Amino acid sequence: MEHESREGSPERWTRIDSDFVSGKSRCAGWLYLPEAEELPPVVVMAHGFAAERTFGLEPFAERFAAAGLAVFLFDYRCFGDSEGQPRNLVDPFRHLADWRAAIAHVRGMDRVDSNRLGLWGTSFSGGHVIVTAARDGNVRAVSSQVPFVDPVSTFRRVGLAHVLRGSSLALRDLLRAATGRRPLYVPVVAEPGTFATMNTPESLPGYSALVPGGATWRNECPARILLTMSFYRPMGAARKVRCPALVVLAEQDSLIDARAVERTAARMQHARLVRLPVGHFDVYSGAIFERLVVEQIRFFNRHLA
């Protein structure tokens, strides 16, 4: 069901609720429509690791809409306003299914030109859009921002002790799931020296800055992801991406290995790599956001025209 949820802004766009079903769960989506365009091209967006659509993605969507691009921004199952249990379950393979369902939903709309469809992802979803574009030959353009592309290189950055402890907790969580018990939760982010899925010096302040005031989000996710992500390697799909791609690399990223991102971009046939001397979480605000959003608008306007 769609209904009006926001009036036109000074930039002349509207946002309406537009939910869809993935698996057996309702996923919450927002459709941003530029008022000046009758059938605008559309960009599908979702967030990264354990994050919700309200965590710093609305400014990107609003700027895209103000520039004449429709945007469909959604929450994965188990996150935000979407249904699904257990809450905050991070599973890249379920996420990919949610991306497919979201794209199918957008292609059924009569208010956008779904033949001119692009994908935008960041961090964990930066990998998702690579895999999705490799599997869907009708995607016209992909923007992949500070993407997770290779588990091995990420594990090297966090260290062997972190990997071993994470694997142990993941196995315990999977055993609890198999026996119908409550998940074993671990923190998503924490200070260095405290175990979490992300505990580099930039992780807690960077991630926390994205969470809006009053959010009910809990800083936890089922531990099984610490094992599941070992089998998820978006870099392996890069050669099958046929459409133009804009890949953003953060040179001071403490979570993503720059060389892995470089190799991934090099494998794509029509990729442009943008290198920035910043950390993983610096892309969501300030001057870096301003530079990126302008570059991404130009990229989508060029390839979705």
C-alpha positions as CSV (number, residue, x, y, z in Angstrom):
1,M,0.0,0.0,0.0
2,E,1.2,3.5,-0.8
3,H,0.2,6.7,1.0
4,E,1.4,10.2,1.3
5,S,3.8,10.6,4.2
6,R,5.5,13.9,3.5
7,E,4.7,17.2,1.9
8,G,6.8,18.6,-1.0
9,S,10.1,20.1,0.3
10,P,11.6,23.4,-1.0
11,E,13.6,21.1,-3.4
12,R,10.2,20.0,-4.8
13,W,10.0,16.3,-4.1
14,T,7.6,14.1,-2.1
15,R,8.1,10.9,-0.1
16,I,5.5,8.2,0.2
17,D,5.5,4.9,2.0
18,S,5.7,1.9,-0.3
19,D,6.1,-1.5,1.4
20,F,6.8,-4.8,-0.2
21,V,7.2,-8.5,0.8
22,S,10.4,-10.4,1.0
23,G,10.1,-14.1,2.0
24,K,7.0,-13.9,4.2
25,S,7.8,-10.6,5.8
26,R,6.8,-7.0,5.0
27,C,9.7,-4.7,4.3
28,A,9.3,-1.0,4.8
29,G,10.2,1.2,1.9
30,W,10.1,4.9,1.1
31,L,9.7,6.2,-2.5
32,Y,11.1,9.7,-3.1
33,L,9.5,11.3,-6.2
34,P,10.8,14.5,-7.8
35,E,7.9,16.6,-8.7
36,A,9.3,18.0,-11.9
37,E,9.7,14.6,-13.6
38,E,6.8,12.5,-14.8
39,L,8.6,9.2,-15.1
40,P,12.0,9.7,-13.5
41,P,14.8,7.2,-13.4
42,V,15.0,5.4,-10.1
43,V,17.8,4.5,-7.6
44,V,17.3,1.7,-5.2
45,M,19.1,2.1,-1.8
46,A,19.6,0.3,1.5
47,H,22.1,0.5,4.3
48,G,25.1,-1.4,5.5
49,F,25.9,-3.7,8.4
50,A,23.1,-3.9,11.0
51,A,21.9,-0.4,10.0
52,E,18.5,1.1,9.3
53,R,17.4,3.5,6.5
54,T,17.3,6.4,8.9
55,F,21.0,6.1,9.7
56,G,22.4,8.8,7.5
57,L,20.8,7.7,4.2
58,E,18.0,10.2,4.0
59,P,20.3,13.1,3.1
60,F,21.5,11.1,0.1
61,A,18.0,10.2,-1.0
62,E,16.8,13.8,-0.6
63,R,19.6,15.2,-2.7
64,F,19.1,12.6,-5.4
65,A,15.3,13.4,-5.5
66,A,16.0,17.2,-5.6
67,A,18.2,16.5,-8.6
68,G,15.4,14.7,-10.5
69,L,16.1,11.1,-9.5
70,A,13.4,8.9,-7.9
71,V,14.7,6.9,-5.0
72,F,13.5,3.7,-3.3
73,L,15.0,3.4,0.2
74,F,14.2,0.3,2.2
75,D,14.9,-1.5,5.5
76,Y,15.9,-5.2,5.4
77,R,13.9,-7.8,7.1
78,C,14.4,-7.7,10.9
79,F,15.5,-4.1,10.8
80,G,13.8,-0.7,11.4
81,D,10.2,-0.6,10.4
82,S,10.3,-4.0,8.6
83,E,9.0,-7.2,10.0
84,G,11.1,-10.3,10.7
85,Q,12.7,-12.2,13.6
86,P,15.1,-12.3,15.2
87,R,15.6,-8.6,15.3
88,N,18.9,-7.2,13.9
89,L,19.7,-10.5,12.1
90,V,22.5,-9.7,9.7
91,D,22.6,-12.2,6.9
92,P,24.1,-11.2,3.5
93,F,22.1,-13.9,1.6
94,R,18.8,-12.8,3.1
95,H,19.8,-9.2,2.4
96,L,20.4,-10.1,-1.3
97,A,16.9,-11.7,-1.4
98,D,15.5,-8.4,0.0
99,W,17.3,-6.5,-2.7
100,R,15.8,-8.7,-5.4
101,A,12.3,-8.3,-3.9
102,A,12.8,-4.5,-3.6
103,I,13.8,-4.2,-7.2
104,A,10.9,-6.4,-8.4
105,H,8.6,-4.1,-6.4
106,V,10.1,-1.0,-8.0
107,R,9.7,-2.5,-11.5
108,G,6.0,-2.9,-10.8
109,M,5.5,0.8,-10.2
110,D,3.9,3.1,-12.7
111,R,5.4,6.3,-11.3
112,V,9.0,5.7,-12.2
113,D,10.9,4.5,-15.3
114,S,12.2,1.2,-14.1
115,N,14.0,0.7,-17.3
116,R,16.4,3.3,-16.0
117,L,17.2,1.7,-12.7
118,G,20.4,2.1,-10.6
119,L,21.7,0.7,-7.3
120,W,23.3,2.6,-4.4
121,G,25.0,0.8,-1.6
122,T,27.4,1.6,1.3
123,S,29.7,-0.5,3.4
124,F,28.1,-4.0,3.7
125,S,25.4,-3.0,1.1
126,G,28.2,-1.7,-1.1
127,G,29.0,-5.4,-1.6
128,H,25.3,-6.2,-2.0
129,V,24.9,-3.9,-5.0
130,I,27.9,-5.5,-6.8
131,V,26.4,-9.0,-6.4
132,T,22.9,-7.8,-7.3
133,A,24.1,-6.0,-10.5
134,A,26.1,-9.1,-11.5
135,R,23.0,-11.2,-11.3
136,D,20.6,-8.7,-12.8
137,G,21.5,-7.7,-16.3
138,N,19.0,-4.9,-16.4
139,V,20.6,-2.7,-13.8
140,R,21.9,0.4,-15.6
141,A,24.4,1.8,-13.0
142,V,25.9,1.0,-9.6
143,S,27.3,3.3,-6.9
144,S,29.3,1.3,-4.3
145,Q,30.5,3.3,-1.4
146,V,33.3,2.1,1.0
147,P,32.2,-1.5,0.1
148,F,32.7,-4.7,2.0
149,V,34.1,-7.0,-0.8
150,D,36.3,-9.7,0.8
151,P,36.0,-11.4,4.2
152,V,39.6,-12.6,4.3
153,S,41.1,-9.1,4.0
154,T,38.7,-7.8,6.6
155,F,39.6,-10.7,9.0
156,R,43.3,-9.8,8.6
157,R,42.5,-6.3,9.7
158,V,40.7,-7.3,12.9
159,G,43.2,-9.9,13.9
160,L,43.3,-13.7,14.6
161,A,42.1,-13.4,18.2
162,H,39.0,-11.5,17.1
163,V,38.2,-14.0,14.4
164,L,38.6,-17.0,16.7
165,R,36.4,-15.6,19.4
166,G,33.9,-14.5,16.9
167,S,33.7,-17.9,15.3
168,S,33.2,-19.5,18.8
169,L,30.3,-17.1,19.6
170,A,28.8,-17.7,16.1
171,L,28.8,-21.5,16.6
172,R,27.1,-21.1,20.0
173,D,24.5,-18.8,18.4
174,L,23.8,-21.3,15.6
175,L,23.4,-24.1,18.1
176,R,20.9,-21.9,20.0
177,A,19.0,-21.3,16.7
178,A,18.9,-25.0,15.9
179,T,17.4,-25.8,19.3
180,G,14.8,-23.0,19.2
181,R,16.4,-20.8,21.8
182,R,16.9,-17.0,21.9
183,P,19.9,-15.8,19.8
184,L,23.2,-15.1,21.3
185,Y,23.7,-11.4,20.7
186,V,27.0,-9.5,20.4
187,P,27.6,-5.8,20.1
188,V,27.6,-4.3,16.7
189,V,30.2,-1.6,17.7
190,A,32.3,-1.1,20.8
191,E,35.5,0.6,21.9
192,P,38.8,-1.0,21.0
193,G,39.6,-3.8,23.4
194,T,35.9,-4.6,23.9
195,F,34.6,-7.4,21.7
196,A,32.1,-6.4,19.0
197,T,31.6,-7.0,15.3
198,M,33.4,-3.7,14.8
199,N,35.7,-2.3,17.4
200,T,38.4,-0.3,15.6
201,P,39.0,3.2,16.9
202,E,36.7,4.9,14.4
203,S,33.8,2.3,14.7
204,L,31.9,3.4,17.9
205,P,32.0,7.1,17.3
206,G,31.5,6.8,13.6
207,Y,28.6,4.4,13.8
208,S,27.0,6.2,16.8
209,A,26.9,9.5,14.9
210,L,24.7,7.9,12.3
211,V,22.0,6.7,14.8
212,P,19.3,9.4,15.1
213,G,18.2,10.7,18.5
214,G,15.3,8.8,19.9
215,A,16.0,5.6,17.8
216,T,14.9,2.3,19.3
217,W,17.7,0.5,17.6
218,R,19.8,-1.8,19.9
219,N,23.5,-2.1,19.5
220,E,23.5,-5.8,19.0
221,C,23.1,-8.5,16.4
222,P,23.0,-12.4,16.5
223,A,26.6,-13.7,16.6
224,R,26.1,-16.1,13.7
225,I,27.0,-13.3,11.2
226,L,30.6,-13.6,12.4
227,L,30.7,-17.0,10.7
228,T,28.2,-16.4,7.9
229,M,30.2,-13.5,6.4
230,S,33.1,-15.9,5.9
231,F,31.2,-17.3,2.9
232,Y,30.3,-13.9,1.4
233,R,32.7,-12.5,-1.1
234,P,31.3,-9.8,-3.4
235,M,34.6,-9.4,-5.1
236,G,34.0,-12.8,-6.8
237,A,31.0,-11.3,-8.6
238,A,32.7,-8.2,-9.9
239,R,33.7,-9.5,-13.3
240,K,30.0,-10.2,-14.1
241,V,29.0,-6.5,-13.5
242,R,28.4,-5.2,-17.0
243,C,27.0,-1.8,-16.2
244,P,28.9,1.4,-15.3
245,A,30.0,1.5,-11.7
246,L,31.3,4.2,-9.3
247,V,33.4,2.7,-6.5
248,V,34.4,4.9,-3.6
249,L,37.5,3.9,-1.6
250,A,38.3,5.4,1.8
251,E,42.1,5.3,2.1
252,Q,42.0,5.5,5.9
253,D,39.3,2.9,6.4
254,S,40.0,0.7,9.4
255,L,37.5,-1.9,8.4
256,I,37.9,-2.4,4.7
257,D,41.2,-3.2,3.0
258,A,41.9,-0.6,0.2
259,R,43.7,-3.2,-1.9
260,A,40.6,-5.4,-1.9
261,V,38.5,-2.5,-3.1
262,E,41.0,-1.7,-5.8
263,R,41.0,-5.3,-7.1
264,T,37.3,-5.4,-7.1
265,A,37.0,-2.2,-9.1
266,A,39.6,-3.4,-11.5
267,R,37.6,-6.5,-12.3
268,M,34.5,-4.6,-13.4
269,Q,34.4,-3.7,-17.0
270,H,33.2,-0.1,-16.6
271,A,34.2,0.9,-13.1
272,R,35.5,4.3,-12.0
273,L,37.4,4.3,-8.7
274,V,37.3,7.4,-6.5
275,R,39.9,7.5,-3.7
276,L,39.4,9.7,-0.7
277,P,41.9,10.3,2.2
278,V,39.2,9.6,4.8
279,G,37.9,6.9,7.2
280,H,35.0,4.5,6.8
281,F,32.4,6.7,8.4
282,D,33.5,10.0,7.0
283,V,31.4,9.6,3.9
284,Y,28.1,10.4,5.5
285,S,28.6,14.0,6.6
286,G,30.4,17.3,6.1
287,A,32.5,18.2,3.1
288,I,33.1,14.6,2.1
289,F,29.3,14.0,1.9
290,E,28.9,17.1,-0.2
291,R,31.6,16.0,-2.6
292,L,30.3,12.4,-2.9
293,V,26.6,13.3,-3.3
294,V,27.4,15.7,-6.2
295,E,29.6,13.1,-7.8
296,Q,27.0,10.4,-7.4
297,I,24.3,12.6,-8.9
298,R,26.4,13.3,-11.9
299,F,27.1,9.6,-12.3
300,F,23.5,8.5,-12.1
301,N,22.3,11.4,-14.4
302,R,24.9,10.4,-17.0
303,H,24.1,6.7,-17.0
304,L,20.3,6.7,-16.3
305,A,19.6,9.5,-18.8
